[in-house]
Amino acid sequence: MKVEKALPLAPLSTPVKARKDRRQENRQERLRLILVEPLKKFDPRVQIKNPVMFVVWIGTLVTAALTLDPQLFGPSNATSLYNGVVTFILFITVWFANLAEAMAEGRGKAKAASLRQTTTQLNATRLLAGGRTEVVSAASLRKDDLIRVSRNELIPMDGEVVEGAAYVDESMITGESAPVIKESGSDVNSSVTGGTKVISDSLVILVTATPGNTFLDRMISLVEGAKRQKTPNEIALTVLLSVLTLIFVIVVTAIAPVASYLHAQINVADLVALIVALIPTTIGALLSAIGIAGIDRTLRFNMLAMSGKAVEAAGDVNTLLLDKTGTITIGNRQATELLPVKGVTRQELQQAAYLASLFDSTPEGKSTTAFAKAQGIFEESRLEEAVGMDFSAQTRMSGSDLADGRVVRKGAVDSLVSYVQDSYGSEIPADLERIALGVSQQGATPLAVAIDGRILGIIKLSDVLKPGIRERAAQLRAMGIRTVMITGDNPTTASVIAAQAGLDDFVAQATPEDKLKLIRREQAAGHLVAMTGDGTNDAPALAQADVGLAMYTGTMPAKEAANIIDLDSDPTKLLDLVTIGKRMLITRGALTTFSIANDVAKYFAILPALFMVALPGLAALNLMHLATPQSAILSALIFNALVIPALIPLALRGVNFMPKSAETMFYRNLLVYGVGGLIAPFVGIKLIDLCLVPFL
């Protein structure tokens, strides 16, 4: 009898099992986040950092003691059950505040764990004198050590490439799967980060950090929020809330002798409830979560904020400095038109432009070659024997020395004019200046072309604006932010590009010193300034700016000088950063307004309840028509506790931001969150009171 072979079920079920395991791990992580992390934060050393919630925490201990002995602080008509219910509500209030902070912190911990895995048990090949090497642990490396990292090895420490060129996989930091080339002598591609992987060739690296102080170490601590420092505005608001809390504690404490004078019986638990209901517990519970969420929001945009202060400053920025290339324009200028001078045919200019660009490795040179080919050029023999002159910043020209003796050059108009006059004594075509000026006035860049000292015409290189840049500039202007373009172009070209992009101002032919002077001038006028940069020469300006956004692919000095690093190396992130900062500030202001408005409404719930028996005239203030003093107090406390988890999603997500002026946003939030915060307690407390009446 033929026996059927069993199907290999195990391999087929493995993905299913893996998915179940991941779901189980996610459930366990959620339970830990909801149950364990908030419980850890009941530590008094943690609670005292938040003065508002610390008062609630102390109140919980007091009512817990009264639950065990209702007569602990003197005669009282409150039962242990009533005191126990108050204790439970206060405990839940502190729990929800801890939960808000734990949820904000929990977002980054998974990423931090994956980053930390890359830093464990790494070895390094250290170079010694005399050409000798030794294998050591990454932890033993020190600044200025030389190490060699070969193909398929992890880079053990931050550093600068001093020898070699190789592709490096940085996906564990940037999320970008495409490797990037790292080479010595480059201003923007020589910096490497510990934990990234060399996938071709090998590199000799000069270590620029020590263990515990690497870029990855800072990234992990910032992602986890373990070393998060409060921003100036957050500190100021915390002080204000602490003062308000202290005032309410003093006022409520003074109520006890007043009640005794009026022969009104007030329980200590009721006084504790009154304090908790009147102090700004809502914003006190959510304030830390709002700050952590602001930093986390930058991380989800793949930006690493070195401090919450930088994110907050982005929301208050008055002046935005934007590089033209890569930020306002796509980056690589494209050849779009050939303009011959009088007496030269278009075909002659096409041929010369093609020959002059053969050895130009810049994007503009390649664009000119492709454009000439697309237009149709004459066949040229013996090009393989030509000698090329690549473009350089010194000559601002490129070209070819052909085998037949002709010399073809292409470059900036002023450079080429000087070249043909000095080398050949040639006359300059009468219409050259007019053509070049016309190109510049259109916002394009003119390049002149010459053969054997005879200028043939102009190549028009056009900058292509990034999609939506004009709309973004209009939004920033509506928010009261001044945009300034920084470019090395001539003033005529710069003015046209700035006008096309809808920017407020521009600085042409800018040097690093010019950027630094501009930032200082703006700051002297009382403005906050933000800018981007990636090179070593940008480091002084990045350090001077209130918000300095450095590209991750930039040099180590640029990254160390900046307070925010863009892991995608996209200069346009500066515009997103302003929006993130505005959103954090608006969220904090909106929830503060809501919290204070809530407290005002709760006065009408608890104060009449406490004194209605002794002072029947206060019944007129019982606008909610609550059933009994006990139900009024419990309803206010329950509402006070429930409003915290209800607002956690808003605190983490942020209030919707609209590109409008600060004054417009202020009045809008005052209406929505001020009036809304005033009305919500009247509705919520009354509904809770109706639910409690059957049980009292």
C-alpha positions as CSV (number, residue, x, y, z in Angstrom):
1,M,0.0,0.0,0.0
2,K,1.3,3.4,-1.0
3,V,1.9,5.8,1.9
4,E,1.2,9.5,1.4
5,K,4.1,11.7,2.5
6,A,3.1,14.1,5.2
7,L,3.1,17.8,4.2
8,P,5.8,19.9,5.9
9,L,3.4,21.8,8.1
10,A,5.9,23.3,10.5
11,P,7.5,25.7,8.1
12,L,4.1,26.9,6.9
13,S,3.0,27.6,10.4
14,T,6.1,29.5,11.4
15,P,5.0,32.9,10.1
16,V,1.6,32.4,11.8
17,K,3.3,31.5,15.0
18,A,5.6,34.5,14.6
19,R,2.6,36.8,14.1
20,K,1.0,35.4,17.2
21,D,4.1,35.9,19.2
22,R,4.4,39.5,18.1
23,R,0.7,40.1,19.0
24,Q,1.4,38.5,22.4
25,E,4.4,40.7,22.9
26,N,2.4,43.8,21.9
27,R,-0.3,43.0,24.4
28,Q,2.2,42.5,27.1
29,E,3.9,45.8,26.3
30,R,0.5,47.6,26.3
31,L,-0.4,46.1,29.7
32,R,3.0,47.0,31.1
33,L,2.6,50.6,29.8
34,I,-0.9,50.9,31.4
35,L,-0.3,49.1,34.6
36,V,3.4,48.9,35.5
37,E,4.8,52.2,34.3
38,P,2.2,54.5,36.0
39,L,2.7,52.5,39.2
40,K,6.4,53.2,39.2
41,K,5.8,56.9,39.0
42,F,4.0,56.9,42.3
43,D,7.5,57.2,43.8
44,P,7.5,60.5,45.8
45,R,10.9,61.4,44.2
46,V,9.1,61.4,40.8
47,Q,5.9,63.0,42.0
48,I,7.6,66.0,43.7
49,K,8.9,67.1,40.2
50,N,5.3,67.9,39.4
51,P,4.1,70.2,42.2
52,V,0.4,70.1,41.2
53,M,0.1,66.3,41.1
54,F,2.3,66.1,44.2
55,V,-0.5,67.9,46.1
56,V,-3.0,65.3,44.8
57,W,-0.6,62.5,45.8
58,I,-0.4,63.9,49.4
59,G,-4.2,64.3,49.4
60,T,-4.5,60.6,48.5
61,L,-2.4,59.6,51.5
62,V,-4.5,61.9,53.8
63,T,-7.8,60.4,52.7
64,A,-6.4,56.9,52.8
65,A,-5.5,57.5,56.5
66,L,-9.0,58.8,57.1
67,T,-10.4,55.7,55.5
68,L,-8.8,53.7,58.2
69,D,-9.7,56.2,61.0
70,P,-12.4,58.8,60.1
71,Q,-11.8,60.6,63.4
72,L,-8.0,60.8,62.9
73,F,-8.0,64.7,62.6
74,G,-11.0,65.3,64.9
75,P,-14.7,64.8,64.9
76,S,-16.2,64.0,61.5
77,N,-19.5,62.8,60.1
78,A,-17.8,61.2,57.1
79,T,-17.8,57.4,57.0
80,S,-14.9,55.2,56.1
81,L,-16.8,54.2,52.9
82,Y,-17.1,57.9,51.8
83,N,-13.4,58.5,52.6
84,G,-12.5,55.4,50.7
85,V,-14.4,56.5,47.6
86,V,-12.6,59.9,47.7
87,T,-9.3,58.1,48.1
88,F,-9.9,55.8,45.1
89,I,-10.9,58.8,42.9
90,L,-7.7,60.7,43.9
91,F,-5.6,57.6,43.3
92,I,-7.1,57.2,39.8
93,T,-6.4,60.9,39.2
94,V,-2.7,60.5,39.9
95,W,-2.7,57.2,38.0
96,F,-4.1,58.9,34.9
97,A,-1.5,61.7,35.1
98,N,1.3,59.1,35.4
99,L,-0.3,57.2,32.4
100,A,-0.2,60.3,30.2
101,E,3.5,60.7,30.8
102,A,4.2,57.0,30.5
103,M,2.4,56.9,27.1
104,A,4.4,59.9,25.8
105,E,7.7,58.2,26.9
106,G,6.7,54.8,25.6
107,R,6.5,55.9,22.0
108,G,10.3,56.2,21.7
109,K,11.4,53.2,23.8
110,A,11.0,50.6,21.1
111,K,13.2,52.6,18.8
112,A,15.7,53.2,21.5
113,A,15.9,49.5,22.3
114,S,16.7,48.7,18.6
115,L,19.3,51.4,18.5
116,R,20.9,50.1,21.7
117,Q,21.3,46.6,20.3
118,T,23.7,47.9,17.7
119,T,26.1,49.3,20.3
120,T,26.7,46.1,22.3
121,Q,29.7,43.9,21.9
122,L,31.4,45.8,19.1
123,N,35.1,45.3,18.4
124,A,37.5,47.6,16.5
125,T,40.7,47.3,14.6
126,R,42.9,50.1,16.1
127,L,45.9,51.3,14.1
128,L,49.2,51.6,16.0
129,A,52.6,53.1,15.2
130,G,54.7,51.3,12.7
131,G,51.8,49.9,10.8
132,R,50.8,47.5,13.5
133,T,47.1,46.8,14.4
134,E,45.3,45.4,17.4
135,V,41.7,44.3,18.0
136,V,40.1,46.0,20.9
137,S,36.5,46.5,22.3
138,A,34.7,49.6,21.1
139,A,34.4,50.7,24.8
140,S,38.2,51.1,25.0
141,L,38.4,53.5,22.1
142,R,39.3,57.1,22.8
143,K,39.1,60.4,20.9
144,D,41.8,60.7,18.2
145,D,42.3,56.9,17.9
146,L,42.7,55.6,14.3
147,I,40.7,52.6,13.4
148,R,40.1,50.6,10.2
149,V,36.7,49.2,9.3
150,S,36.4,46.8,6.5
151,R,33.5,45.5,4.4
152,N,30.5,44.1,6.3
153,E,31.8,45.4,9.6
154,L,30.0,47.8,11.9
155,I,31.6,51.2,12.6
156,P,32.3,51.0,16.4
157,M,32.5,54.8,17.1
158,D,31.7,58.2,15.7
159,G,34.5,59.7,13.6
160,E,35.8,61.3,10.4
161,V,37.0,59.4,7.4
162,V,40.7,60.2,6.8
163,E,41.5,57.5,4.3
164,G,39.5,55.6,1.7
165,A,36.0,55.6,0.3
166,A,33.2,53.2,0.8
167,Y,29.4,52.8,0.9
168,V,27.9,52.8,4.3
169,D,24.5,51.5,5.3
170,E,22.9,54.1,7.7
171,S,19.4,52.6,7.6
172,M,19.4,51.8,11.3
173,I,19.5,55.6,12.0
174,T,17.9,57.2,9.0
175,G,15.5,54.5,7.9
176,E,16.8,55.0,4.3
177,S,17.8,51.6,2.7
178,A,20.0,53.1,0.0
179,P,23.7,53.2,1.2
180,V,25.6,56.5,1.1
181,I,29.2,57.0,0.1
182,K,31.7,58.1,2.7
183,E,35.1,59.4,1.7
184,S,38.0,61.4,3.0
185,G,38.4,65.0,2.0
186,S,34.6,65.6,1.6
187,D,33.1,68.4,3.6
188,V,29.7,66.7,3.9
189,N,30.4,63.0,3.4
190,S,33.3,62.3,5.6
191,S,31.4,62.0,8.9
192,V,30.4,58.5,10.1
193,T,28.3,57.3,13.0
194,G,28.9,54.4,15.4
195,G,26.6,51.4,14.7
196,T,26.3,52.0,10.9
197,K,27.7,49.3,8.6
198,V,30.4,49.5,5.9
199,I,29.1,47.4,2.9
200,S,32.0,48.0,0.4
201,D,35.8,48.5,0.5
202,S,37.3,49.8,3.8
203,L,37.8,53.1,5.7
204,V,40.4,54.5,8.0
205,I,38.5,56.6,10.6
206,L,39.7,59.1,13.2
207,V,37.6,58.7,16.3
208,T,35.9,61.9,17.4
209,A,33.9,60.7,20.4
210,T,34.3,58.6,23.5
211,P,32.0,55.8,24.7
212,G,28.8,57.1,26.3
213,N,29.1,60.4,24.4
214,T,28.5,59.3,20.8
215,F,25.8,60.5,18.5
216,L,23.9,57.2,19.0
217,D,24.2,57.5,22.8
218,R,22.7,61.0,22.7
219,M,20.0,59.8,20.3
220,I,19.0,56.9,22.6
221,S,18.8,59.1,25.7
222,L,16.8,61.7,23.9
223,V,14.4,59.2,22.3
224,E,13.8,57.6,25.7
225,G,13.2,61.0,27.3
226,A,15.4,59.9,30.2
227,K,17.4,63.2,30.1
228,R,14.6,65.5,28.9
229,Q,15.1,69.0,30.2
230,K,12.1,71.2,30.6
231,T,11.9,74.1,28.2
232,P,11.9,77.7,29.5
233,N,8.1,78.1,28.7
234,E,7.4,74.9,30.5
235,I,9.4,75.9,33.5
236,A,7.6,79.2,33.6
237,L,4.2,77.6,33.4
238,T,5.2,75.0,36.1
239,V,6.1,77.9,38.4
240,L,2.8,79.6,37.7
241,L,0.8,76.4,38.4
242,S,2.8,75.8,41.6
243,V,2.0,79.4,42.8
244,L,-1.7,78.9,42.0
245,T,-1.7,75.6,43.8
246,L,0.0,77.1,46.9
247,I,-2.6,79.9,47.0
248,F,-5.5,77.4,46.8
249,V,-3.9,75.3,49.5
250,I,-3.6,78.3,51.8
251,V,-7.2,79.5,51.0
252,V,-8.7,76.1,51.6
253,T,-6.8,75.6,54.8
254,A,-8.2,78.9,56.0
255,I,-11.8,77.6,55.3
256,A,-11.6,75.3,58.3
257,P,-11.6,78.0,61.0
258,V,-14.2,80.0,59.0
259,A,-16.4,76.8,59.0
260,S,-15.9,76.4,62.7
261,Y,-17.0,80.0,63.3
262,L,-20.1,79.4,61.2
263,H,-20.7,76.1,63.1
264,A,-20.6,74.2,59.8
265,Q,-19.3,70.7,59.9
266,I,-16.7,70.2,57.2
267,N,-14.8,67.0,56.8
268,V,-11.1,66.9,56.1
269,A,-11.8,64.7,53.1
270,D,-14.1,67.4,51.7
271,L,-11.3,70.0,52.1
272,V,-8.9,67.7,50.3
273,A,-11.5,67.3,47.6
274,L,-11.9,71.0,47.3
275,I,-8.2,71.6,46.9
276,V,-7.9,68.9,44.2
277,A,-10.9,70.3,42.3
278,L,-9.7,73.9,42.4
279,I,-6.0,73.5,41.5
280,P,-5.1,73.1,37.8
281,T,-4.8,69.3,37.8
282,T,-5.7,68.9,34.2
283,I,-2.8,70.8,32.7
284,G,-0.6,69.7,35.6
285,A,-1.2,66.1,34.6
286,L,-0.6,66.7,30.9
287,L,2.2,69.3,30.9
288,S,5.0,66.8,30.8
289,A,3.3,64.6,28.2
290,I,2.9,67.6,25.9
291,G,6.6,68.4,26.1
292,I,7.7,64.8,25.5
293,A,5.2,64.4,22.6
294,G,6.6,67.5,21.0
295,I,10.1,65.9,20.9
296,D,8.6,62.6,19.8
297,R,6.8,64.4,16.9
298,T,10.1,65.6,15.5
299,L,11.4,62.0,15.7
300,R,8.4,60.8,13.7
301,F,9.5,63.4,11.0
302,N,12.9,61.7,11.3
303,M,14.4,64.7,13.1
304,L,16.4,64.4,16.3
305,A,15.8,67.3,18.7
306,M,18.8,67.6,21.0
307,S,16.6,69.4,23.5
308,G,13.0,70.4,23.9
309,K,14.1,74.0,24.0
310,A,14.9,73.8,20.3
311,V,11.5,72.5,19.4
312,E,9.8,75.2,21.5
313,A,12.1,77.9,20.0
314,A,11.0,76.7,16.5
315,G,7.4,77.6,17.4
316,D,8.5,81.2,18.3
317,V,10.8,81.7,15.3
318,N,10.5,85.2,13.7
319,T,13.1,84.8,10.9
320,L,13.7,81.7,8.7
321,L,17.0,81.5,6.7
322,L,16.6,79.2,3.8
323,D,19.4,78.0,1.4
324,K,18.3,78.3,-2.2
325,T,19.7,75.1,-3.5
326,G,18.0,72.0,-2.1
327,T,15.5,74.0,0.0
328,I,13.8,76.5,-2.3
329,T,14.9,74.9,-5.6
330,I,15.2,71.2,-6.4
331,G,18.9,71.5,-6.4
332,N,20.4,70.7,-9.7
333,R,20.0,73.5,-12.3
334,Q,19.0,72.3,-15.7
335,A,20.1,73.5,-19.1
336,T,16.9,74.7,-20.7
337,E,17.9,77.0,-23.6
338,L,20.9,77.9,-25.9
339,L,21.2,81.5,-26.9
340,P,23.8,82.3,-29.6
341,V,25.3,85.7,-30.0
342,K,24.9,87.6,-33.3
343,G,26.7,85.9,-36.2
344,V,26.7,82.4,-34.6
345,T,24.3,79.6,-35.5
346,R,22.4,77.6,-32.9
347,Q,24.1,74.4,-34.2
348,E,27.6,75.9,-33.6
349,L,26.6,76.7,-30.0
350,Q,25.1,73.3,-29.4
351,Q,28.3,71.6,-30.6
352,A,30.5,73.8,-28.5
353,A,28.3,73.4,-25.4
354,Y,28.4,69.7,-25.8
355,L,32.2,69.6,-26.2
356,A,32.8,72.0,-23.3
357,S,30.7,69.8,-21.0
358,L,32.2,66.4,-21.8
359,F,34.5,66.5,-18.8
360,D,32.2,68.5,-16.5
361,S,31.1,66.1,-13.8
362,T,28.8,68.6,-12.1
363,P,25.0,68.1,-12.4
364,E,24.9,71.2,-14.5
365,G,27.6,69.9,-16.9
366,K,25.7,66.6,-17.3
367,S,22.5,68.5,-17.9
368,T,24.1,70.5,-20.6
369,T,25.5,67.4,-22.3
370,A,22.1,65.7,-22.2
371,F,20.3,68.9,-23.5
372,A,22.7,69.2,-26.4
373,K,22.2,65.6,-27.4
374,A,18.5,66.0,-27.2
375,Q,18.7,69.0,-29.6
376,G,20.9,67.0,-32.1
377,I,24.6,67.6,-32.5
378,F,27.2,67.0,-35.2
379,E,29.3,63.9,-35.1
380,E,32.7,64.6,-33.6
381,S,35.6,62.2,-34.2
382,R,38.7,61.6,-32.0
383,L,36.9,62.7,-28.8
384,E,38.7,59.9,-26.9
385,E,41.9,61.8,-27.5
386,A,40.6,65.0,-26.0
387,V,42.0,66.3,-22.7
388,G,39.4,67.6,-20.3
389,M,39.3,70.4,-17.7
390,D,36.7,69.6,-15.0
391,F,34.8,72.4,-13.3
392,S,36.5,74.0,-10.3
393,A,35.4,76.7,-7.8
394,Q,38.6,78.6,-8.5
395,T,38.3,78.9,-12.3
396,R,34.5,78.7,-12.4
397,M,35.0,77.1,-15.8
398,S,35.2,73.7,-17.5
399,G,36.1,72.6,-21.0
400,S,38.0,70.3,-23.4
401,D,41.3,70.5,-25.3
402,L,40.5,68.7,-28.5
403,A,42.8,66.5,-30.5
404,D,42.7,68.9,-33.5
405,G,44.0,71.7,-31.3
406,R,40.8,73.6,-30.6
407,V,40.2,74.8,-27.1
408,V,36.6,74.8,-25.9
409,R,35.6,76.5,-22.6
410,K,32.4,77.0,-20.7
411,G,31.8,78.9,-17.5
412,A,30.5,81.9,-15.6
413,V,30.2,84.9,-17.9
414,D,32.6,87.1,-16.0
415,S,35.2,84.3,-15.7
416,L,35.0,83.4,-19.4
417,V,35.2,87.0,-20.5
418,S,38.4,87.5,-18.4
419,Y,39.8,84.2,-19.8
420,V,39.3,85.1,-23.5
421,Q,40.6,88.6,-23.0
422,D,43.7,87.5,-21.0
423,S,44.5,84.4,-23.1
424,Y,43.5,85.5,-26.6
425,G,42.9,89.3,-26.5
426,S,39.5,88.6,-28.0
427,E,36.7,91.2,-28.4
428,I,33.5,90.5,-26.5
429,P,30.3,90.2,-28.6
430,A,28.2,93.4,-28.3
431,D,25.1,91.5,-27.4
432,L,26.6,89.1,-24.8
433,E,25.9,91.3,-21.8
434,R,22.3,91.9,-23.0
435,I,21.6,88.1,-23.4
436,A,23.2,87.3,-20.1
437,L,21.3,90.0,-18.3
438,G,18.0,88.8,-19.8
439,V,18.7,85.3,-18.6
440,S,19.5,86.5,-15.0
441,Q,16.4,88.6,-15.0
442,Q,14.4,85.5,-15.6
443,G,15.9,83.9,-12.5
444,A,18.2,81.6,-14.5
445,T,22.0,81.3,-14.5
446,P,23.9,82.3,-17.7
447,L,27.0,80.3,-18.7
448,A,29.1,81.5,-21.6
449,V,30.7,79.2,-24.2
450,A,33.8,79.9,-26.3
451,I,36.0,78.1,-28.8
452,D,39.6,79.3,-29.3
453,G,38.8,82.5,-27.5
454,R,35.7,83.3,-29.5
455,I,32.5,83.6,-27.4
456,L,29.6,81.8,-29.1
457,G,26.7,82.4,-26.8
458,I,25.0,81.6,-23.6
459,I,23.7,78.4,-21.9
460,K,20.6,79.1,-19.8
461,L,20.6,77.1,-16.6
462,S,17.2,77.2,-14.8
463,D,16.5,76.6,-11.2
464,V,13.3,74.6,-10.6
465,L,11.3,75.6,-7.6
466,K,10.3,72.8,-5.2
467,P,6.5,72.0,-5.4
468,G,4.5,74.0,-2.9
469,I,7.3,76.3,-1.8
470,R,5.3,79.4,-2.7
471,E,2.3,78.2,-0.7
472,R,4.6,77.3,2.3
473,A,6.1,80.8,2.2
474,A,2.6,82.4,2.2
475,Q,1.6,80.3,5.2
476,L,4.8,81.3,7.1
477,R,4.1,85.0,6.3
478,A,0.5,84.5,7.6
479,M,2.1,83.3,10.9
480,G,4.3,86.4,11.1
481,I,7.5,84.6,10.1
482,R,9.9,86.4,7.8
483,T,11.6,84.2,5.2
484,V,15.1,85.1,3.8
485,M,16.8,83.2,1.0
486,I,20.6,82.6,1.3
487,T,22.4,82.0,-2.0
488,G,25.8,82.4,-3.7
489,D,24.1,83.6,-6.9
490,N,24.3,87.2,-8.2
491,P,21.8,89.7,-6.9
492,T,19.7,89.8,-10.1
493,T,19.2,86.0,-10.2
494,A,18.6,85.9,-6.4
495,S,15.9,88.5,-6.6
496,V,14.0,86.7,-9.3
497,I,14.1,83.3,-7.5
498,A,13.0,85.0,-4.2
499,A,10.1,86.7,-6.0
500,Q,9.1,83.4,-7.7
501,A,9.2,81.6,-4.4
502,G,7.2,84.4,-2.6
503,L,10.0,85.0,0.0
504,D,10.3,88.2,1.9
505,D,14.0,88.9,1.3
506,F,17.3,87.4,0.0
507,V,21.0,87.6,0.6
508,A,23.0,87.2,-2.6
509,Q,26.7,86.1,-3.0
510,A,26.6,85.1,0.7
511,T,29.6,83.8,2.6
512,P,29.6,81.9,5.9
513,E,30.5,85.2,7.6
514,D,27.5,86.9,6.0
515,K,25.2,84.3,7.4
516,L,26.6,84.8,10.9
517,K,26.3,88.6,10.6
518,L,22.7,88.3,9.4
519,I,21.8,86.0,12.3
520,R,23.3,88.3,14.9
521,R,21.6,91.4,13.3
522,E,18.2,89.7,13.5
523,Q,18.8,88.6,17.1
524,A,19.9,92.1,18.1
525,A,16.5,93.2,16.8
526,G,14.8,90.8,19.2
527,H,14.0,88.1,16.7
528,L,14.4,84.3,17.0
529,V,16.3,82.9,14.0
530,A,16.3,79.4,12.4
531,M,18.6,78.1,9.7
532,T,19.9,74.9,8.1
533,G,23.4,73.8,7.3
534,D,25.6,70.8,6.7
535,G,29.2,71.9,6.3
536,T,32.0,72.8,8.7
537,N,31.8,76.4,7.6
538,D,28.1,76.4,8.6
539,A,28.9,75.4,12.2
540,P,29.3,79.0,13.6
541,A,26.0,80.1,12.2
542,L,24.2,77.0,13.3
543,A,25.6,77.5,16.9
544,Q,24.5,81.2,16.8
545,A,21.0,80.5,15.5
546,D,18.2,79.9,18.0
547,V,17.2,76.8,15.9
548,G,20.0,75.2,14.0
549,L,19.0,72.3,11.8
550,A,22.0,70.2,10.7
551,M,21.9,67.5,8.0
552,Y,22.8,64.0,9.2
553,T,25.1,63.6,6.1
554,G,26.9,66.8,7.2
555,T,30.1,67.1,9.0
556,M,30.5,66.3,12.7
557,P,31.2,70.0,13.6
558,A,27.9,71.0,12.0
559,K,26.0,68.3,13.9
560,E,27.6,69.2,17.2
561,A,26.8,72.9,16.7
562,A,23.2,72.4,15.8
563,N,20.4,71.6,18.2
564,I,18.3,69.6,15.8
565,I,19.6,67.0,13.3
566,D,17.6,65.9,10.3
567,L,18.2,62.2,9.7
568,D,16.8,62.4,6.1
569,S,19.2,65.4,5.3
570,D,16.3,67.3,3.8
571,P,16.7,71.1,4.3
572,T,13.0,71.7,3.7
573,K,12.4,70.0,7.1
574,L,13.0,73.4,8.6
575,L,9.5,74.4,7.4
576,D,8.0,71.3,9.1
577,L,10.0,72.0,12.3
578,V,8.3,75.4,12.6
579,T,4.9,73.8,12.3
580,I,5.8,71.2,15.0
581,G,7.0,73.9,17.4
582,K,3.9,76.0,16.8
583,R,1.7,73.0,17.5
584,M,3.4,72.2,20.8
585,L,3.1,75.8,22.0
586,I,-0.6,76.0,20.9
587,T,-1.4,72.6,22.5
588,R,0.1,73.7,25.8
589,G,-1.7,77.0,25.7
590,A,-5.0,75.5,24.7
591,L,-5.0,72.9,27.5
592,T,-3.9,75.4,30.1
593,T,-6.9,77.6,29.1
594,F,-9.2,74.5,29.2
595,S,-7.9,73.5,32.7
596,I,-8.3,77.0,34.3
597,A,-11.8,77.3,32.8
598,N,-12.6,73.9,34.2
599,D,-11.6,75.0,37.7
600,V,-13.8,78.1,37.5
601,A,-16.8,75.9,36.7
602,K,-16.0,73.5,39.5
603,Y,-16.3,76.3,42.0
604,F,-20.1,76.3,41.5
605,A,-20.2,72.5,42.3
606,I,-18.2,72.2,45.5
607,L,-18.3,75.6,47.3
608,P,-22.1,75.7,47.6
609,A,-22.1,72.1,48.6
610,L,-19.8,72.8,51.6
611,F,-21.7,75.8,53.0
612,M,-25.3,75.3,51.9
613,V,-26.3,74.0,55.4
614,A,-24.6,76.8,57.3
615,L,-25.3,79.5,54.8
616,P,-28.6,78.7,53.0
617,G,-28.2,81.8,50.8
618,L,-25.4,80.0,48.9
619,A,-28.0,77.6,47.4
620,A,-28.4,80.3,44.8
621,L,-24.9,79.5,43.5
622,N,-25.8,75.8,43.1
623,L,-26.4,76.5,39.4
624,M,-26.1,72.8,38.5
625,H,-28.8,71.9,41.0
626,L,-26.8,69.0,42.4
627,A,-28.6,66.6,44.7
628,T,-26.6,66.5,47.9
629,P,-23.3,67.9,49.2
630,Q,-21.7,64.5,49.0
631,S,-22.8,63.9,45.4
632,A,-21.6,67.3,44.4
633,I,-18.1,66.7,45.8
634,L,-17.8,63.2,44.3
635,S,-19.2,64.3,40.9
636,A,-16.7,67.1,40.7
637,L,-13.8,64.8,41.7
638,I,-14.9,62.1,39.2
639,F,-15.2,64.6,36.4
640,N,-11.7,66.0,37.4
641,A,-10.2,62.5,37.1
642,L,-12.0,61.5,33.9
643,V,-11.1,64.6,31.9
644,I,-7.4,63.7,32.1
645,P,-7.5,60.4,30.1
646,A,-10.1,62.1,27.8
647,L,-7.4,64.7,26.9
648,I,-4.4,62.4,26.7
649,P,-4.9,61.7,22.9
650,L,-5.1,65.5,22.3
651,A,-2.0,66.1,24.3
652,L,0.0,63.5,22.4
653,R,-1.4,64.3,19.0
654,G,-1.4,68.1,19.4
655,V,-4.1,70.7,18.7
656,N,-4.8,71.2,15.0
657,F,-2.5,74.0,13.7
658,M,-3.6,76.5,11.2
659,P,-1.2,78.9,9.5
660,K,-2.7,82.1,11.0
661,S,-1.3,85.0,13.1
662,A,-0.7,84.5,16.8
663,E,-3.5,86.9,17.7
664,T,-6.0,85.0,15.5
665,M,-5.0,81.7,17.0
666,F,-5.2,83.1,20.5
667,Y,-8.8,84.3,20.1
668,R,-9.8,81.0,18.4
669,N,-8.4,78.9,21.2
670,L,-9.8,81.2,23.8
671,L,-13.3,80.6,22.3
672,V,-12.9,76.8,21.7
673,Y,-11.0,75.8,24.9
674,G,-11.9,78.7,27.2
675,V,-15.6,78.7,26.6
676,G,-15.6,74.9,26.0
677,G,-13.7,74.3,29.3
678,L,-16.3,76.4,31.1
679,I,-19.3,74.6,29.7
680,A,-18.0,71.0,29.9
681,P,-17.9,70.7,33.7
682,F,-21.5,72.0,34.0
683,V,-22.7,69.2,31.7
684,G,-20.3,66.5,32.9
685,I,-20.7,67.0,36.6
686,K,-24.5,67.2,36.3
687,L,-24.6,63.9,34.4
688,I,-22.3,62.2,37.0
689,D,-24.5,63.6,39.8
690,L,-27.6,62.0,38.2
691,C,-25.8,58.7,38.1
692,L,-24.6,58.9,41.7
693,V,-28.0,59.8,43.3
694,P,-29.4,56.2,43.4
695,F,-26.3,55.1,45.4
696,L,-26.2,57.9,48.0
